[in-house]
Amino acid sequence: MNILSLLMKFVIIIILLITVSCDNKEEDLDPCENVTCGQNEVCNNGVCDCLYGGTVGNCDEQIPTGVTVKKIIINNVPPENSSGDPWDDTGNPDLAVAIYTSMNNQLWFSGVIDEVDISEDHEFACDYNFTNNLSATYRIPLTEWDGNNYDLIGIMDFIPYQVGLGYPDTIVTTNISIQATLLMEYSF
């Protein structure tokens, strides 16, 4: 019995060693071994990440660190307000544009261009750089300065950068009566 008892203890020790050895091998497995990542993606602890800061599934498109609106061109100005009256009693309208957040915080203001010809396009040098919230919605109000107040002509919304749309040189945004073309520049 003594030999049988010793043999049983030996078998139990062998089984324990094999179990512990197998457990350690499971811990040593590479979590990325069975993970297939796409182009420009790398497996990191079992999860695919973009090499260049893009969005997983679309890692070919690098996310910009900044987007600059270089110029705003107003393409259409209605000849009269919603009441059918001219925008300015003294002649052609005096136009101004701005960029606001969706929470109505002003980020940039153009100043006023006096006595514009509404049959022509109107360019506003902007050079405003977005470095945060590149995919948020921003607003561009077009206003007419009447000497005392700014009368709203219309508001256009735009998003500086949208994943999957690349890096367009221009963004065109409209509302019912006006259109703006934004000349864009991206930094990485």
TAWO-V313718 format. One record per residue. N is the residue number from 1. RES is the residue in three letters. PSI is psi in whole degrees, -180 to 180 (none if undefined). OMEGA is omega in whole degrees, 0 to 359 (NA if undefined). BURIAL is I if it has 9 or more other C-alpha atoms within 8 Angstrom, else O. Layout:
BEGIN
n->N res->RES psi->PSI omega->OMEGA burial->BURIAL
n->N res->RES psi->PSI omega->OMEGA burial->BURIAL
END
This chain:
BEGIN
n->1 res->MET psi->-32 omega->179 burial->O
n->2 res->ASN psi->-41 omega->179 burial->O
n->3 res->ILE psi->-42 omega->178 burial->O
n->4 res->LEU psi->-42 omega->178 burial->O
n->5 res->SER psi->-43 omega->179 burial->O
n->6 res->LEU psi->-40 omega->178 burial->O
n->7 res->LEU psi->-41 omega->178 burial->O
n->8 res->MET psi->-43 omega->179 burial->O
n->9 res->LYS psi->-40 omega->179 burial->O
n->10 res->PHE psi->-44 omega->179 burial->O
n->11 res->VAL psi->-42 omega->179 burial->O
n->12 res->ILE psi->-43 omega->179 burial->O
n->13 res->ILE psi->-42 omega->179 burial->O
n->14 res->ILE psi->-45 omega->179 burial->O
n->15 res->ILE psi->-43 omega->177 burial->O
n->16 res->LEU psi->-43 omega->179 burial->O
n->17 res->LEU psi->-41 omega->179 burial->O
n->18 res->ILE psi->-43 omega->180 burial->O
n->19 res->THR psi->-47 omega->180 burial->O
n->20 res->VAL psi->-42 omega->179 burial->O
n->21 res->SER psi->-42 omega->179 burial->O
n->22 res->CYS psi->-39 omega->178 burial->O
n->23 res->ASP psi->-42 omega->179 burial->O
n->24 res->ASN psi->-35 omega->179 burial->O
n->25 res->LYS psi->-37 omega->178 burial->O
n->26 res->GLU psi->-38 omega->179 burial->O
n->27 res->GLU psi->-29 omega->182 burial->O
n->28 res->ASP psi->-4 omega->181 burial->O
n->29 res->LEU psi->143 omega->177 burial->O
n->30 res->ASP psi->121 omega->181 burial->O
n->31 res->PRO psi->-14 omega->180 burial->O
n->32 res->CYS psi->2 omega->186 burial->I
n->33 res->GLU psi->-42 omega->183 burial->O
n->34 res->ASN psi->18 omega->181 burial->O
n->35 res->VAL psi->127 omega->177 burial->I
n->36 res->THR psi->116 omega->180 burial->O
n->37 res->CYS psi->157 omega->181 burial->O
n->38 res->GLY psi->-174 omega->180 burial->O
n->39 res->GLN psi->137 omega->181 burial->O
n->40 res->ASN psi->26 omega->175 burial->I
n->41 res->GLU psi->153 omega->178 burial->I
n->42 res->VAL psi->142 omega->178 burial->I
n->43 res->CYS psi->131 omega->180 burial->I
n->44 res->ASN psi->102 omega->180 burial->O
n->45 res->ASN psi->40 omega->176 burial->O
n->46 res->GLY psi->1 omega->182 burial->I
n->47 res->VAL psi->138 omega->178 burial->O
n->48 res->CYS psi->132 omega->175 burial->I
n->49 res->ASP psi->151 omega->176 burial->I
n->50 res->CYS psi->140 omega->178 burial->I
n->51 res->LEU psi->-34 omega->190 burial->I
n->52 res->TYR psi->21 omega->175 burial->O
n->53 res->GLY psi->14 omega->178 burial->O
n->54 res->GLY psi->-165 omega->178 burial->I
n->55 res->THR psi->129 omega->182 burial->I
n->56 res->VAL psi->134 omega->185 burial->I
n->57 res->GLY psi->-18 omega->178 burial->O
n->58 res->ASN psi->49 omega->186 burial->O
n->59 res->CYS psi->-9 omega->178 burial->I
n->60 res->ASP psi->-21 omega->183 burial->O
n->61 res->GLU psi->113 omega->180 burial->I
n->62 res->GLN psi->137 omega->179 burial->I
n->63 res->ILE psi->126 omega->179 burial->I
n->64 res->PRO psi->152 omega->175 burial->O
n->65 res->THR psi->-17 omega->178 burial->O
n->66 res->GLY psi->152 omega->176 burial->I
n->67 res->VAL psi->129 omega->181 burial->I
n->68 res->THR psi->129 omega->170 burial->I
n->69 res->VAL psi->108 omega->184 burial->I
n->70 res->LYS psi->-37 omega->185 burial->I
n->71 res->LYS psi->147 omega->173 burial->I
n->72 res->ILE psi->124 omega->179 burial->I
n->73 res->ILE psi->119 omega->177 burial->I
n->74 res->ILE psi->119 omega->187 burial->I
n->75 res->ASN psi->-27 omega->181 burial->I
n->76 res->ASN psi->130 omega->171 burial->I
n->77 res->VAL psi->122 omega->179 burial->I
n->78 res->PRO psi->146 omega->184 burial->O
n->79 res->PRO psi->-16 omega->183 burial->O
n->80 res->GLU psi->164 omega->179 burial->I
n->81 res->ASN psi->-178 omega->184 burial->I
n->82 res->SER psi->-17 omega->177 burial->O
n->83 res->SER psi->-5 omega->181 burial->O
n->84 res->GLY psi->5 omega->179 burial->O
n->85 res->ASP psi->151 omega->175 burial->O
n->86 res->PRO psi->153 omega->181 burial->O
n->87 res->TRP psi->-34 omega->186 burial->I
n->88 res->ASP psi->129 omega->181 burial->I
n->89 res->ASP psi->-21 omega->186 burial->O
n->90 res->THR psi->2 omega->181 burial->O
n->91 res->GLY psi->-141 omega->180 burial->O
n->92 res->ASN psi->157 omega->183 burial->I
n->93 res->PRO psi->156 omega->174 burial->I
n->94 res->ASP psi->111 omega->190 burial->I
n->95 res->LEU psi->149 omega->173 burial->I
n->96 res->ALA psi->147 omega->174 burial->I
n->97 res->VAL psi->162 omega->178 burial->I
n->98 res->ALA psi->170 omega->171 burial->I
n->99 res->ILE psi->129 omega->180 burial->I
n->100 res->TYR psi->155 omega->169 burial->I
n->101 res->THR psi->170 omega->177 burial->I
n->102 res->SER psi->-15 omega->178 burial->O
n->103 res->MET psi->15 omega->177 burial->O
n->104 res->ASN psi->33 omega->171 burial->O
n->105 res->ASN psi->123 omega->181 burial->O
n->106 res->GLN psi->130 omega->178 burial->I
n->107 res->LEU psi->-32 omega->185 burial->O
n->108 res->TRP psi->145 omega->177 burial->I
n->109 res->PHE psi->139 omega->186 burial->I
n->110 res->SER psi->-26 omega->196 burial->I
n->111 res->GLY psi->176 omega->187 burial->O
n->112 res->VAL psi->136 omega->169 burial->I
n->113 res->ILE psi->118 omega->185 burial->O
n->114 res->ASP psi->145 omega->169 burial->O
n->115 res->GLU psi->59 omega->181 burial->I
n->116 res->VAL psi->150 omega->174 burial->I
n->117 res->ASP psi->114 omega->186 burial->O
n->118 res->ILE psi->-11 omega->178 burial->I
n->119 res->SER psi->-5 omega->181 burial->O
n->120 res->GLU psi->162 omega->172 burial->O
n->121 res->ASP psi->152 omega->182 burial->I
n->122 res->HIS psi->123 omega->184 burial->O
n->123 res->GLU psi->134 omega->176 burial->O
n->124 res->PHE psi->114 omega->175 burial->I
n->125 res->ALA psi->130 omega->188 burial->O
n->126 res->CYS psi->-68 omega->181 burial->I
n->127 res->ASP psi->37 omega->177 burial->O
n->128 res->TYR psi->128 omega->183 burial->O
n->129 res->ASN psi->123 omega->174 burial->O
n->130 res->PHE psi->126 omega->176 burial->I
n->131 res->THR psi->-11 omega->178 burial->O
n->132 res->ASN psi->155 omega->175 burial->O
n->133 res->ASN psi->50 omega->183 burial->O
n->134 res->LEU psi->-23 omega->181 burial->I
n->135 res->SER psi->15 omega->176 burial->O
n->136 res->ALA psi->163 omega->177 burial->O
n->137 res->THR psi->131 omega->177 burial->I
n->138 res->TYR psi->161 omega->184 burial->I
n->139 res->ARG psi->143 omega->175 burial->I
n->140 res->ILE psi->102 omega->174 burial->I
n->141 res->PRO psi->137 omega->172 burial->I
n->142 res->LEU psi->125 omega->183 burial->I
n->143 res->THR psi->161 omega->176 burial->I
n->144 res->GLU psi->127 omega->180 burial->I
n->145 res->TRP psi->121 omega->181 burial->I
n->146 res->ASP psi->12 omega->180 burial->I
n->147 res->GLY psi->-24 omega->179 burial->O
n->148 res->ASN psi->-35 omega->186 burial->O
n->149 res->ASN psi->161 omega->170 burial->O
n->150 res->TYR psi->121 omega->176 burial->O
n->151 res->ASP psi->130 omega->182 burial->O
n->152 res->LEU psi->125 omega->175 burial->I
n->153 res->ILE psi->-43 omega->179 burial->I
n->154 res->GLY psi->165 omega->180 burial->I
n->155 res->ILE psi->134 omega->176 burial->I
n->156 res->MET psi->141 omega->178 burial->I
n->157 res->ASP psi->151 omega->174 burial->I
n->158 res->PHE psi->160 omega->176 burial->I
n->159 res->ILE psi->122 omega->184 burial->I
n->160 res->PRO psi->-38 omega->182 burial->I
n->161 res->TYR psi->131 omega->177 burial->I
n->162 res->GLN psi->124 omega->180 burial->I
n->163 res->VAL psi->135 omega->177 burial->O
n->164 res->GLY psi->-12 omega->180 burial->O
n->165 res->LEU psi->1 omega->179 burial->O
n->166 res->GLY psi->-150 omega->185 burial->O
n->167 res->TYR psi->77 omega->184 burial->O
n->168 res->PRO psi->142 omega->176 burial->O
n->169 res->ASP psi->-27 omega->180 burial->O
n->170 res->THR psi->146 omega->170 burial->O
n->171 res->ILE psi->127 omega->178 burial->I
n->172 res->VAL psi->128 omega->179 burial->O
n->173 res->THR psi->143 omega->184 burial->I
n->174 res->THR psi->161 omega->160 burial->I
n->175 res->ASN psi->-170 omega->188 burial->I
n->176 res->ILE psi->-43 omega->189 burial->O
n->177 res->SER psi->-11 omega->184 burial->I
n->178 res->ILE psi->162 omega->177 burial->I
n->179 res->GLN psi->142 omega->176 burial->I
n->180 res->ALA psi->141 omega->173 burial->I
n->181 res->THR psi->124 omega->180 burial->I
n->182 res->LEU psi->126 omega->175 burial->I
n->183 res->LEU psi->123 omega->191 burial->I
n->184 res->MET psi->156 omega->174 burial->I
n->185 res->GLU psi->137 omega->184 burial->I
n->186 res->TYR psi->142 omega->176 burial->I
n->187 res->SER psi->148 omega->184 burial->O
n->188 res->PHE psi->none omega->NA burial->O
END
